[in-house]
């Protein structure tokens, strides 16, 4: 089986259609929209964000205001209220929870189908999704493995875990999602953010509150160095037809296999 582009612009004969999913401030989605407009000013229409979807309807998501600013459609469906009404815990670790999530996802699935979406961009979307064809951005270098060969820094506390483990640098990654959490094919890895500690790590471990603060500060700084660069760049390169997968879900860029993710460097 040969290589299959994630998106083939020569086959579609149109810009790639993107649905943006978010839950909070939407800074990643903003950078994606800014890049779309920047390309348009350069005379290039590679991709188009056709709508924003949020799993919050409680006023704590900026999605509606962002959609209004950019003149695109906005939809929300509150996942907390969904689970509350059904009396099911918001977890996909149980069969009942996973089935509930599949039911919830029928709403965005219908939107994705109606808008003929090619790729879903998960920009700070805090719910596990059962939908396919998603690009997610994660605040860790997902090429780093543990002794068992599993990705070492996954989940919501990836930055904290990396600092606690003594990593000297932090990176962000983008992945093509599959059925796991942070387990899909690795697409791109950002430039590094040096870890800067106010105390030696052994001393910092004795102060959990300060360690938590340090981790949060690094995660915010990593957004600028990592997330905000590689998230729109990944979508752009997919829209150009540069990313492809083989039958074993290995990632290729311009026909060349990239086992540890395409490395974004300054100026690239």
N, C-alpha and C positions, 0 to 999 in steps of 0.2 A: 504493500500500500504506500502510495507516494505522499508528499507533503500536501496538507490542506490549509490554505490561508484562513485565518480567523475571519477575515473579511476580504473579499476580492472585488476591488473597485472596477476592474475590467468586465467582470461578469454582471455586476449590478448596474453599471452605467449611471450612477448617482452618488451623492455624498452618503456616508454611513450615518444611519439614524440611531441616535443614542437616547436612552432614558436615564435620567439622573435620579438615583435614590439617596435620600439623606434623612437624618434624624435630628440634627441640632443646628449648629452655626452655619454649616454648609460651606466652609472655606475652601474645601477641595472642589466642590461643585462651582464655586465662584471662579476659581482659577481655570477650570475647564471651559466655562463660558467666556472668560476673558481671552483664552487662547483661540476659541472659535472666532470671536470678533476680530482678533489680531490677524488671523489668517485671511479673513474676509477683506480686511483693509489692504492686505498684500495681493488681493485678487485671486485667492485660493479658497475653495469651498470643499474641504475634505470631509467634515462631519457636521452634523446638526443635532443639537440637543432639542428634542421635540416635546418633552414634558419632564416635570419634576414630580416625584412621588415621595411621600413621607409616611412613616409608620406612627406619627404623632399627630393628634388633632387637639392638643391641649394648649396651644399657643406658645409652646417652647421650641418650635422649629421655625427657622427663618425661611423655609422653602417658599412660602407664599409670597413674601416680600421680594425674594430673589426672582421668582418667576414673573412677578409684576414688573420688576425693573427691566427684565430682558424680553418681555412680551411673549412668554411661552405659557403653555398650560400647566396647571398645578392640581394635584390630587392628594388627598390624605385619607388614611384609614387607621384609626388608633388601635394599635396592637394590644395595649394594656386593657383598654375597654373591651376589646374582643375576647381576651382571656377571662376577664372578670365576669362577663355575661355567661360564658360557657362553664365557668367554675373549673377551668383547667390551668395548671401552673404554666407560667411562661418559660418553658424549657423544652428543648428538643431531644433531651437525653432519655426520655421515656417514649414508649410507643404512642401513648395518648397525646403527649405533647407534640410529637412529630406529625401526627395526623392532623392536629389542630393547626399547626403551622402550614401544612399543605392546603388546608381549607382557607386560611387567611390569604395565602399567596394566590388564590384563584382571582382575587380582585386585581392586583397588579398584573397578573398574567393576561387577563382580558384586555387591559390597557396596552400592554406590550404588543399583543396581537393586533389590536385595532390601529395602533400607530405604526405598524410594520417596523418595529424596532430591531436593529441588528445586534446591538450590544447594550447591556445594562451597566452603567458606571456607578459603583457603590462608593459614594464619597461620604464617609462618616455615617453609614447606615448601620444602626446598632442591633438589628435583628438578623438572625440566621435566615437565609432565604433558600427555598427549594427550587427557585427558578434557575434556568440555564443561561449560558452566554453572558456571564458577569465578569467584570474586571473589578478587583478589590485592591485597595491600598492598605498596607499594614506597616506599623512603626517598628520594624525589625528587619535584619538581614536574614531572610528565610533560607539562604544557602548554608547557614551554620547548622550542623547536625549534632545530636547527642551521640553517646557511644553505641546506642542501638540503631542509629541511622535515621532517627526521626528529627523533624525540625525542632530546634531547641527553644526558640523564642516565639511562641504562638499565644493567642488569647489576648485578653484585655490588658494584662499587666506585663506585656513584652518588654517595654523599656525598663521598668522596675527590675524585672528578672535579669536582663542583660547587665545592668549596672551592678546588681547584687552578685552576679557571677564573675565580675571583674573585667568585663569587656572594656577595651580602651576607646573603641569607636562604636557609634550607632549608625545604622542605615535604615532607610525605608525600602519596601519592596512592593511590587504590583504582581498579582497572580490572576490566572484564569481559573475561576472557582469551579470546584467539583462538589461531591457530596459531603466532604469533610469541612472542618474549620481551619482555615489557613493552610490547606493541604493541596490546593490546585497547582497546576504547572506554573513555575516561576517565570515571570516575563521580564521584569526590569528591577535593578537594584540601584539605589541612589549613591551619590557621593557621601563620604563619611562626615559625621559630626563628632568631633573629639569629646570624650567624656571628661568633664571638669568637676572634681569633687572638692568641697570645702574642707574635708578632713580625709585622713587615710581611711580606706575602705573598712578596715577592721574596727576603727573607732566609729565610723558612720553606722555600722551594723548595730551598734549599741544604742543608737538613737533612731528608732523606727519612724518617728514623726518627721525628723529632718530628712531621712532617707526618702520618705514618700514625697516630700517637697522637692527634693533634688530631682527625683524621677519625673515629676510633673513638669518642672522647668525644662528638663531636657526634651521631653516629649513635645512641648510647645515649640522649642527651637528646632527640633527635627522636622516639624511641619514645613518650615521655610526652606531648610536645606534639602529635605527629602520629598515629602508628600506633594508639596505644591509644584515641584518640578517634574517628578516622574509620573504622576497621575495623568495630567494632560498630555505629556509626551507619549505615554503608552497608548492612549486613545488615538492620538494623531498618527502614530506609526502603524497601529492596527488598520486605521482608515486608509493608509497608503498601501496596504496589502503586504507590509514588511514582516509581520509576525505570522508564523505558520506552525502547525503541530503535525507530528507523524502519528501512526497508529498506536504507539505506546505513550502518547502525550508528551513526548520530548519537544522542547521549544526550539524554533529556528528563527533567525533574523536574517533576511536577505539570502535565504538558503543555507546559512551556516548554523550548525547546532550550537546552542549556548546552554551548557549544562548548569551553570550557576547564575543564570539570568543575564540579560543584556546590561552592561555596566554603563550608566550614564555618567559622562565626564563633562567638565566645564567646557561650554561652547558647543557641545554636541546636540 
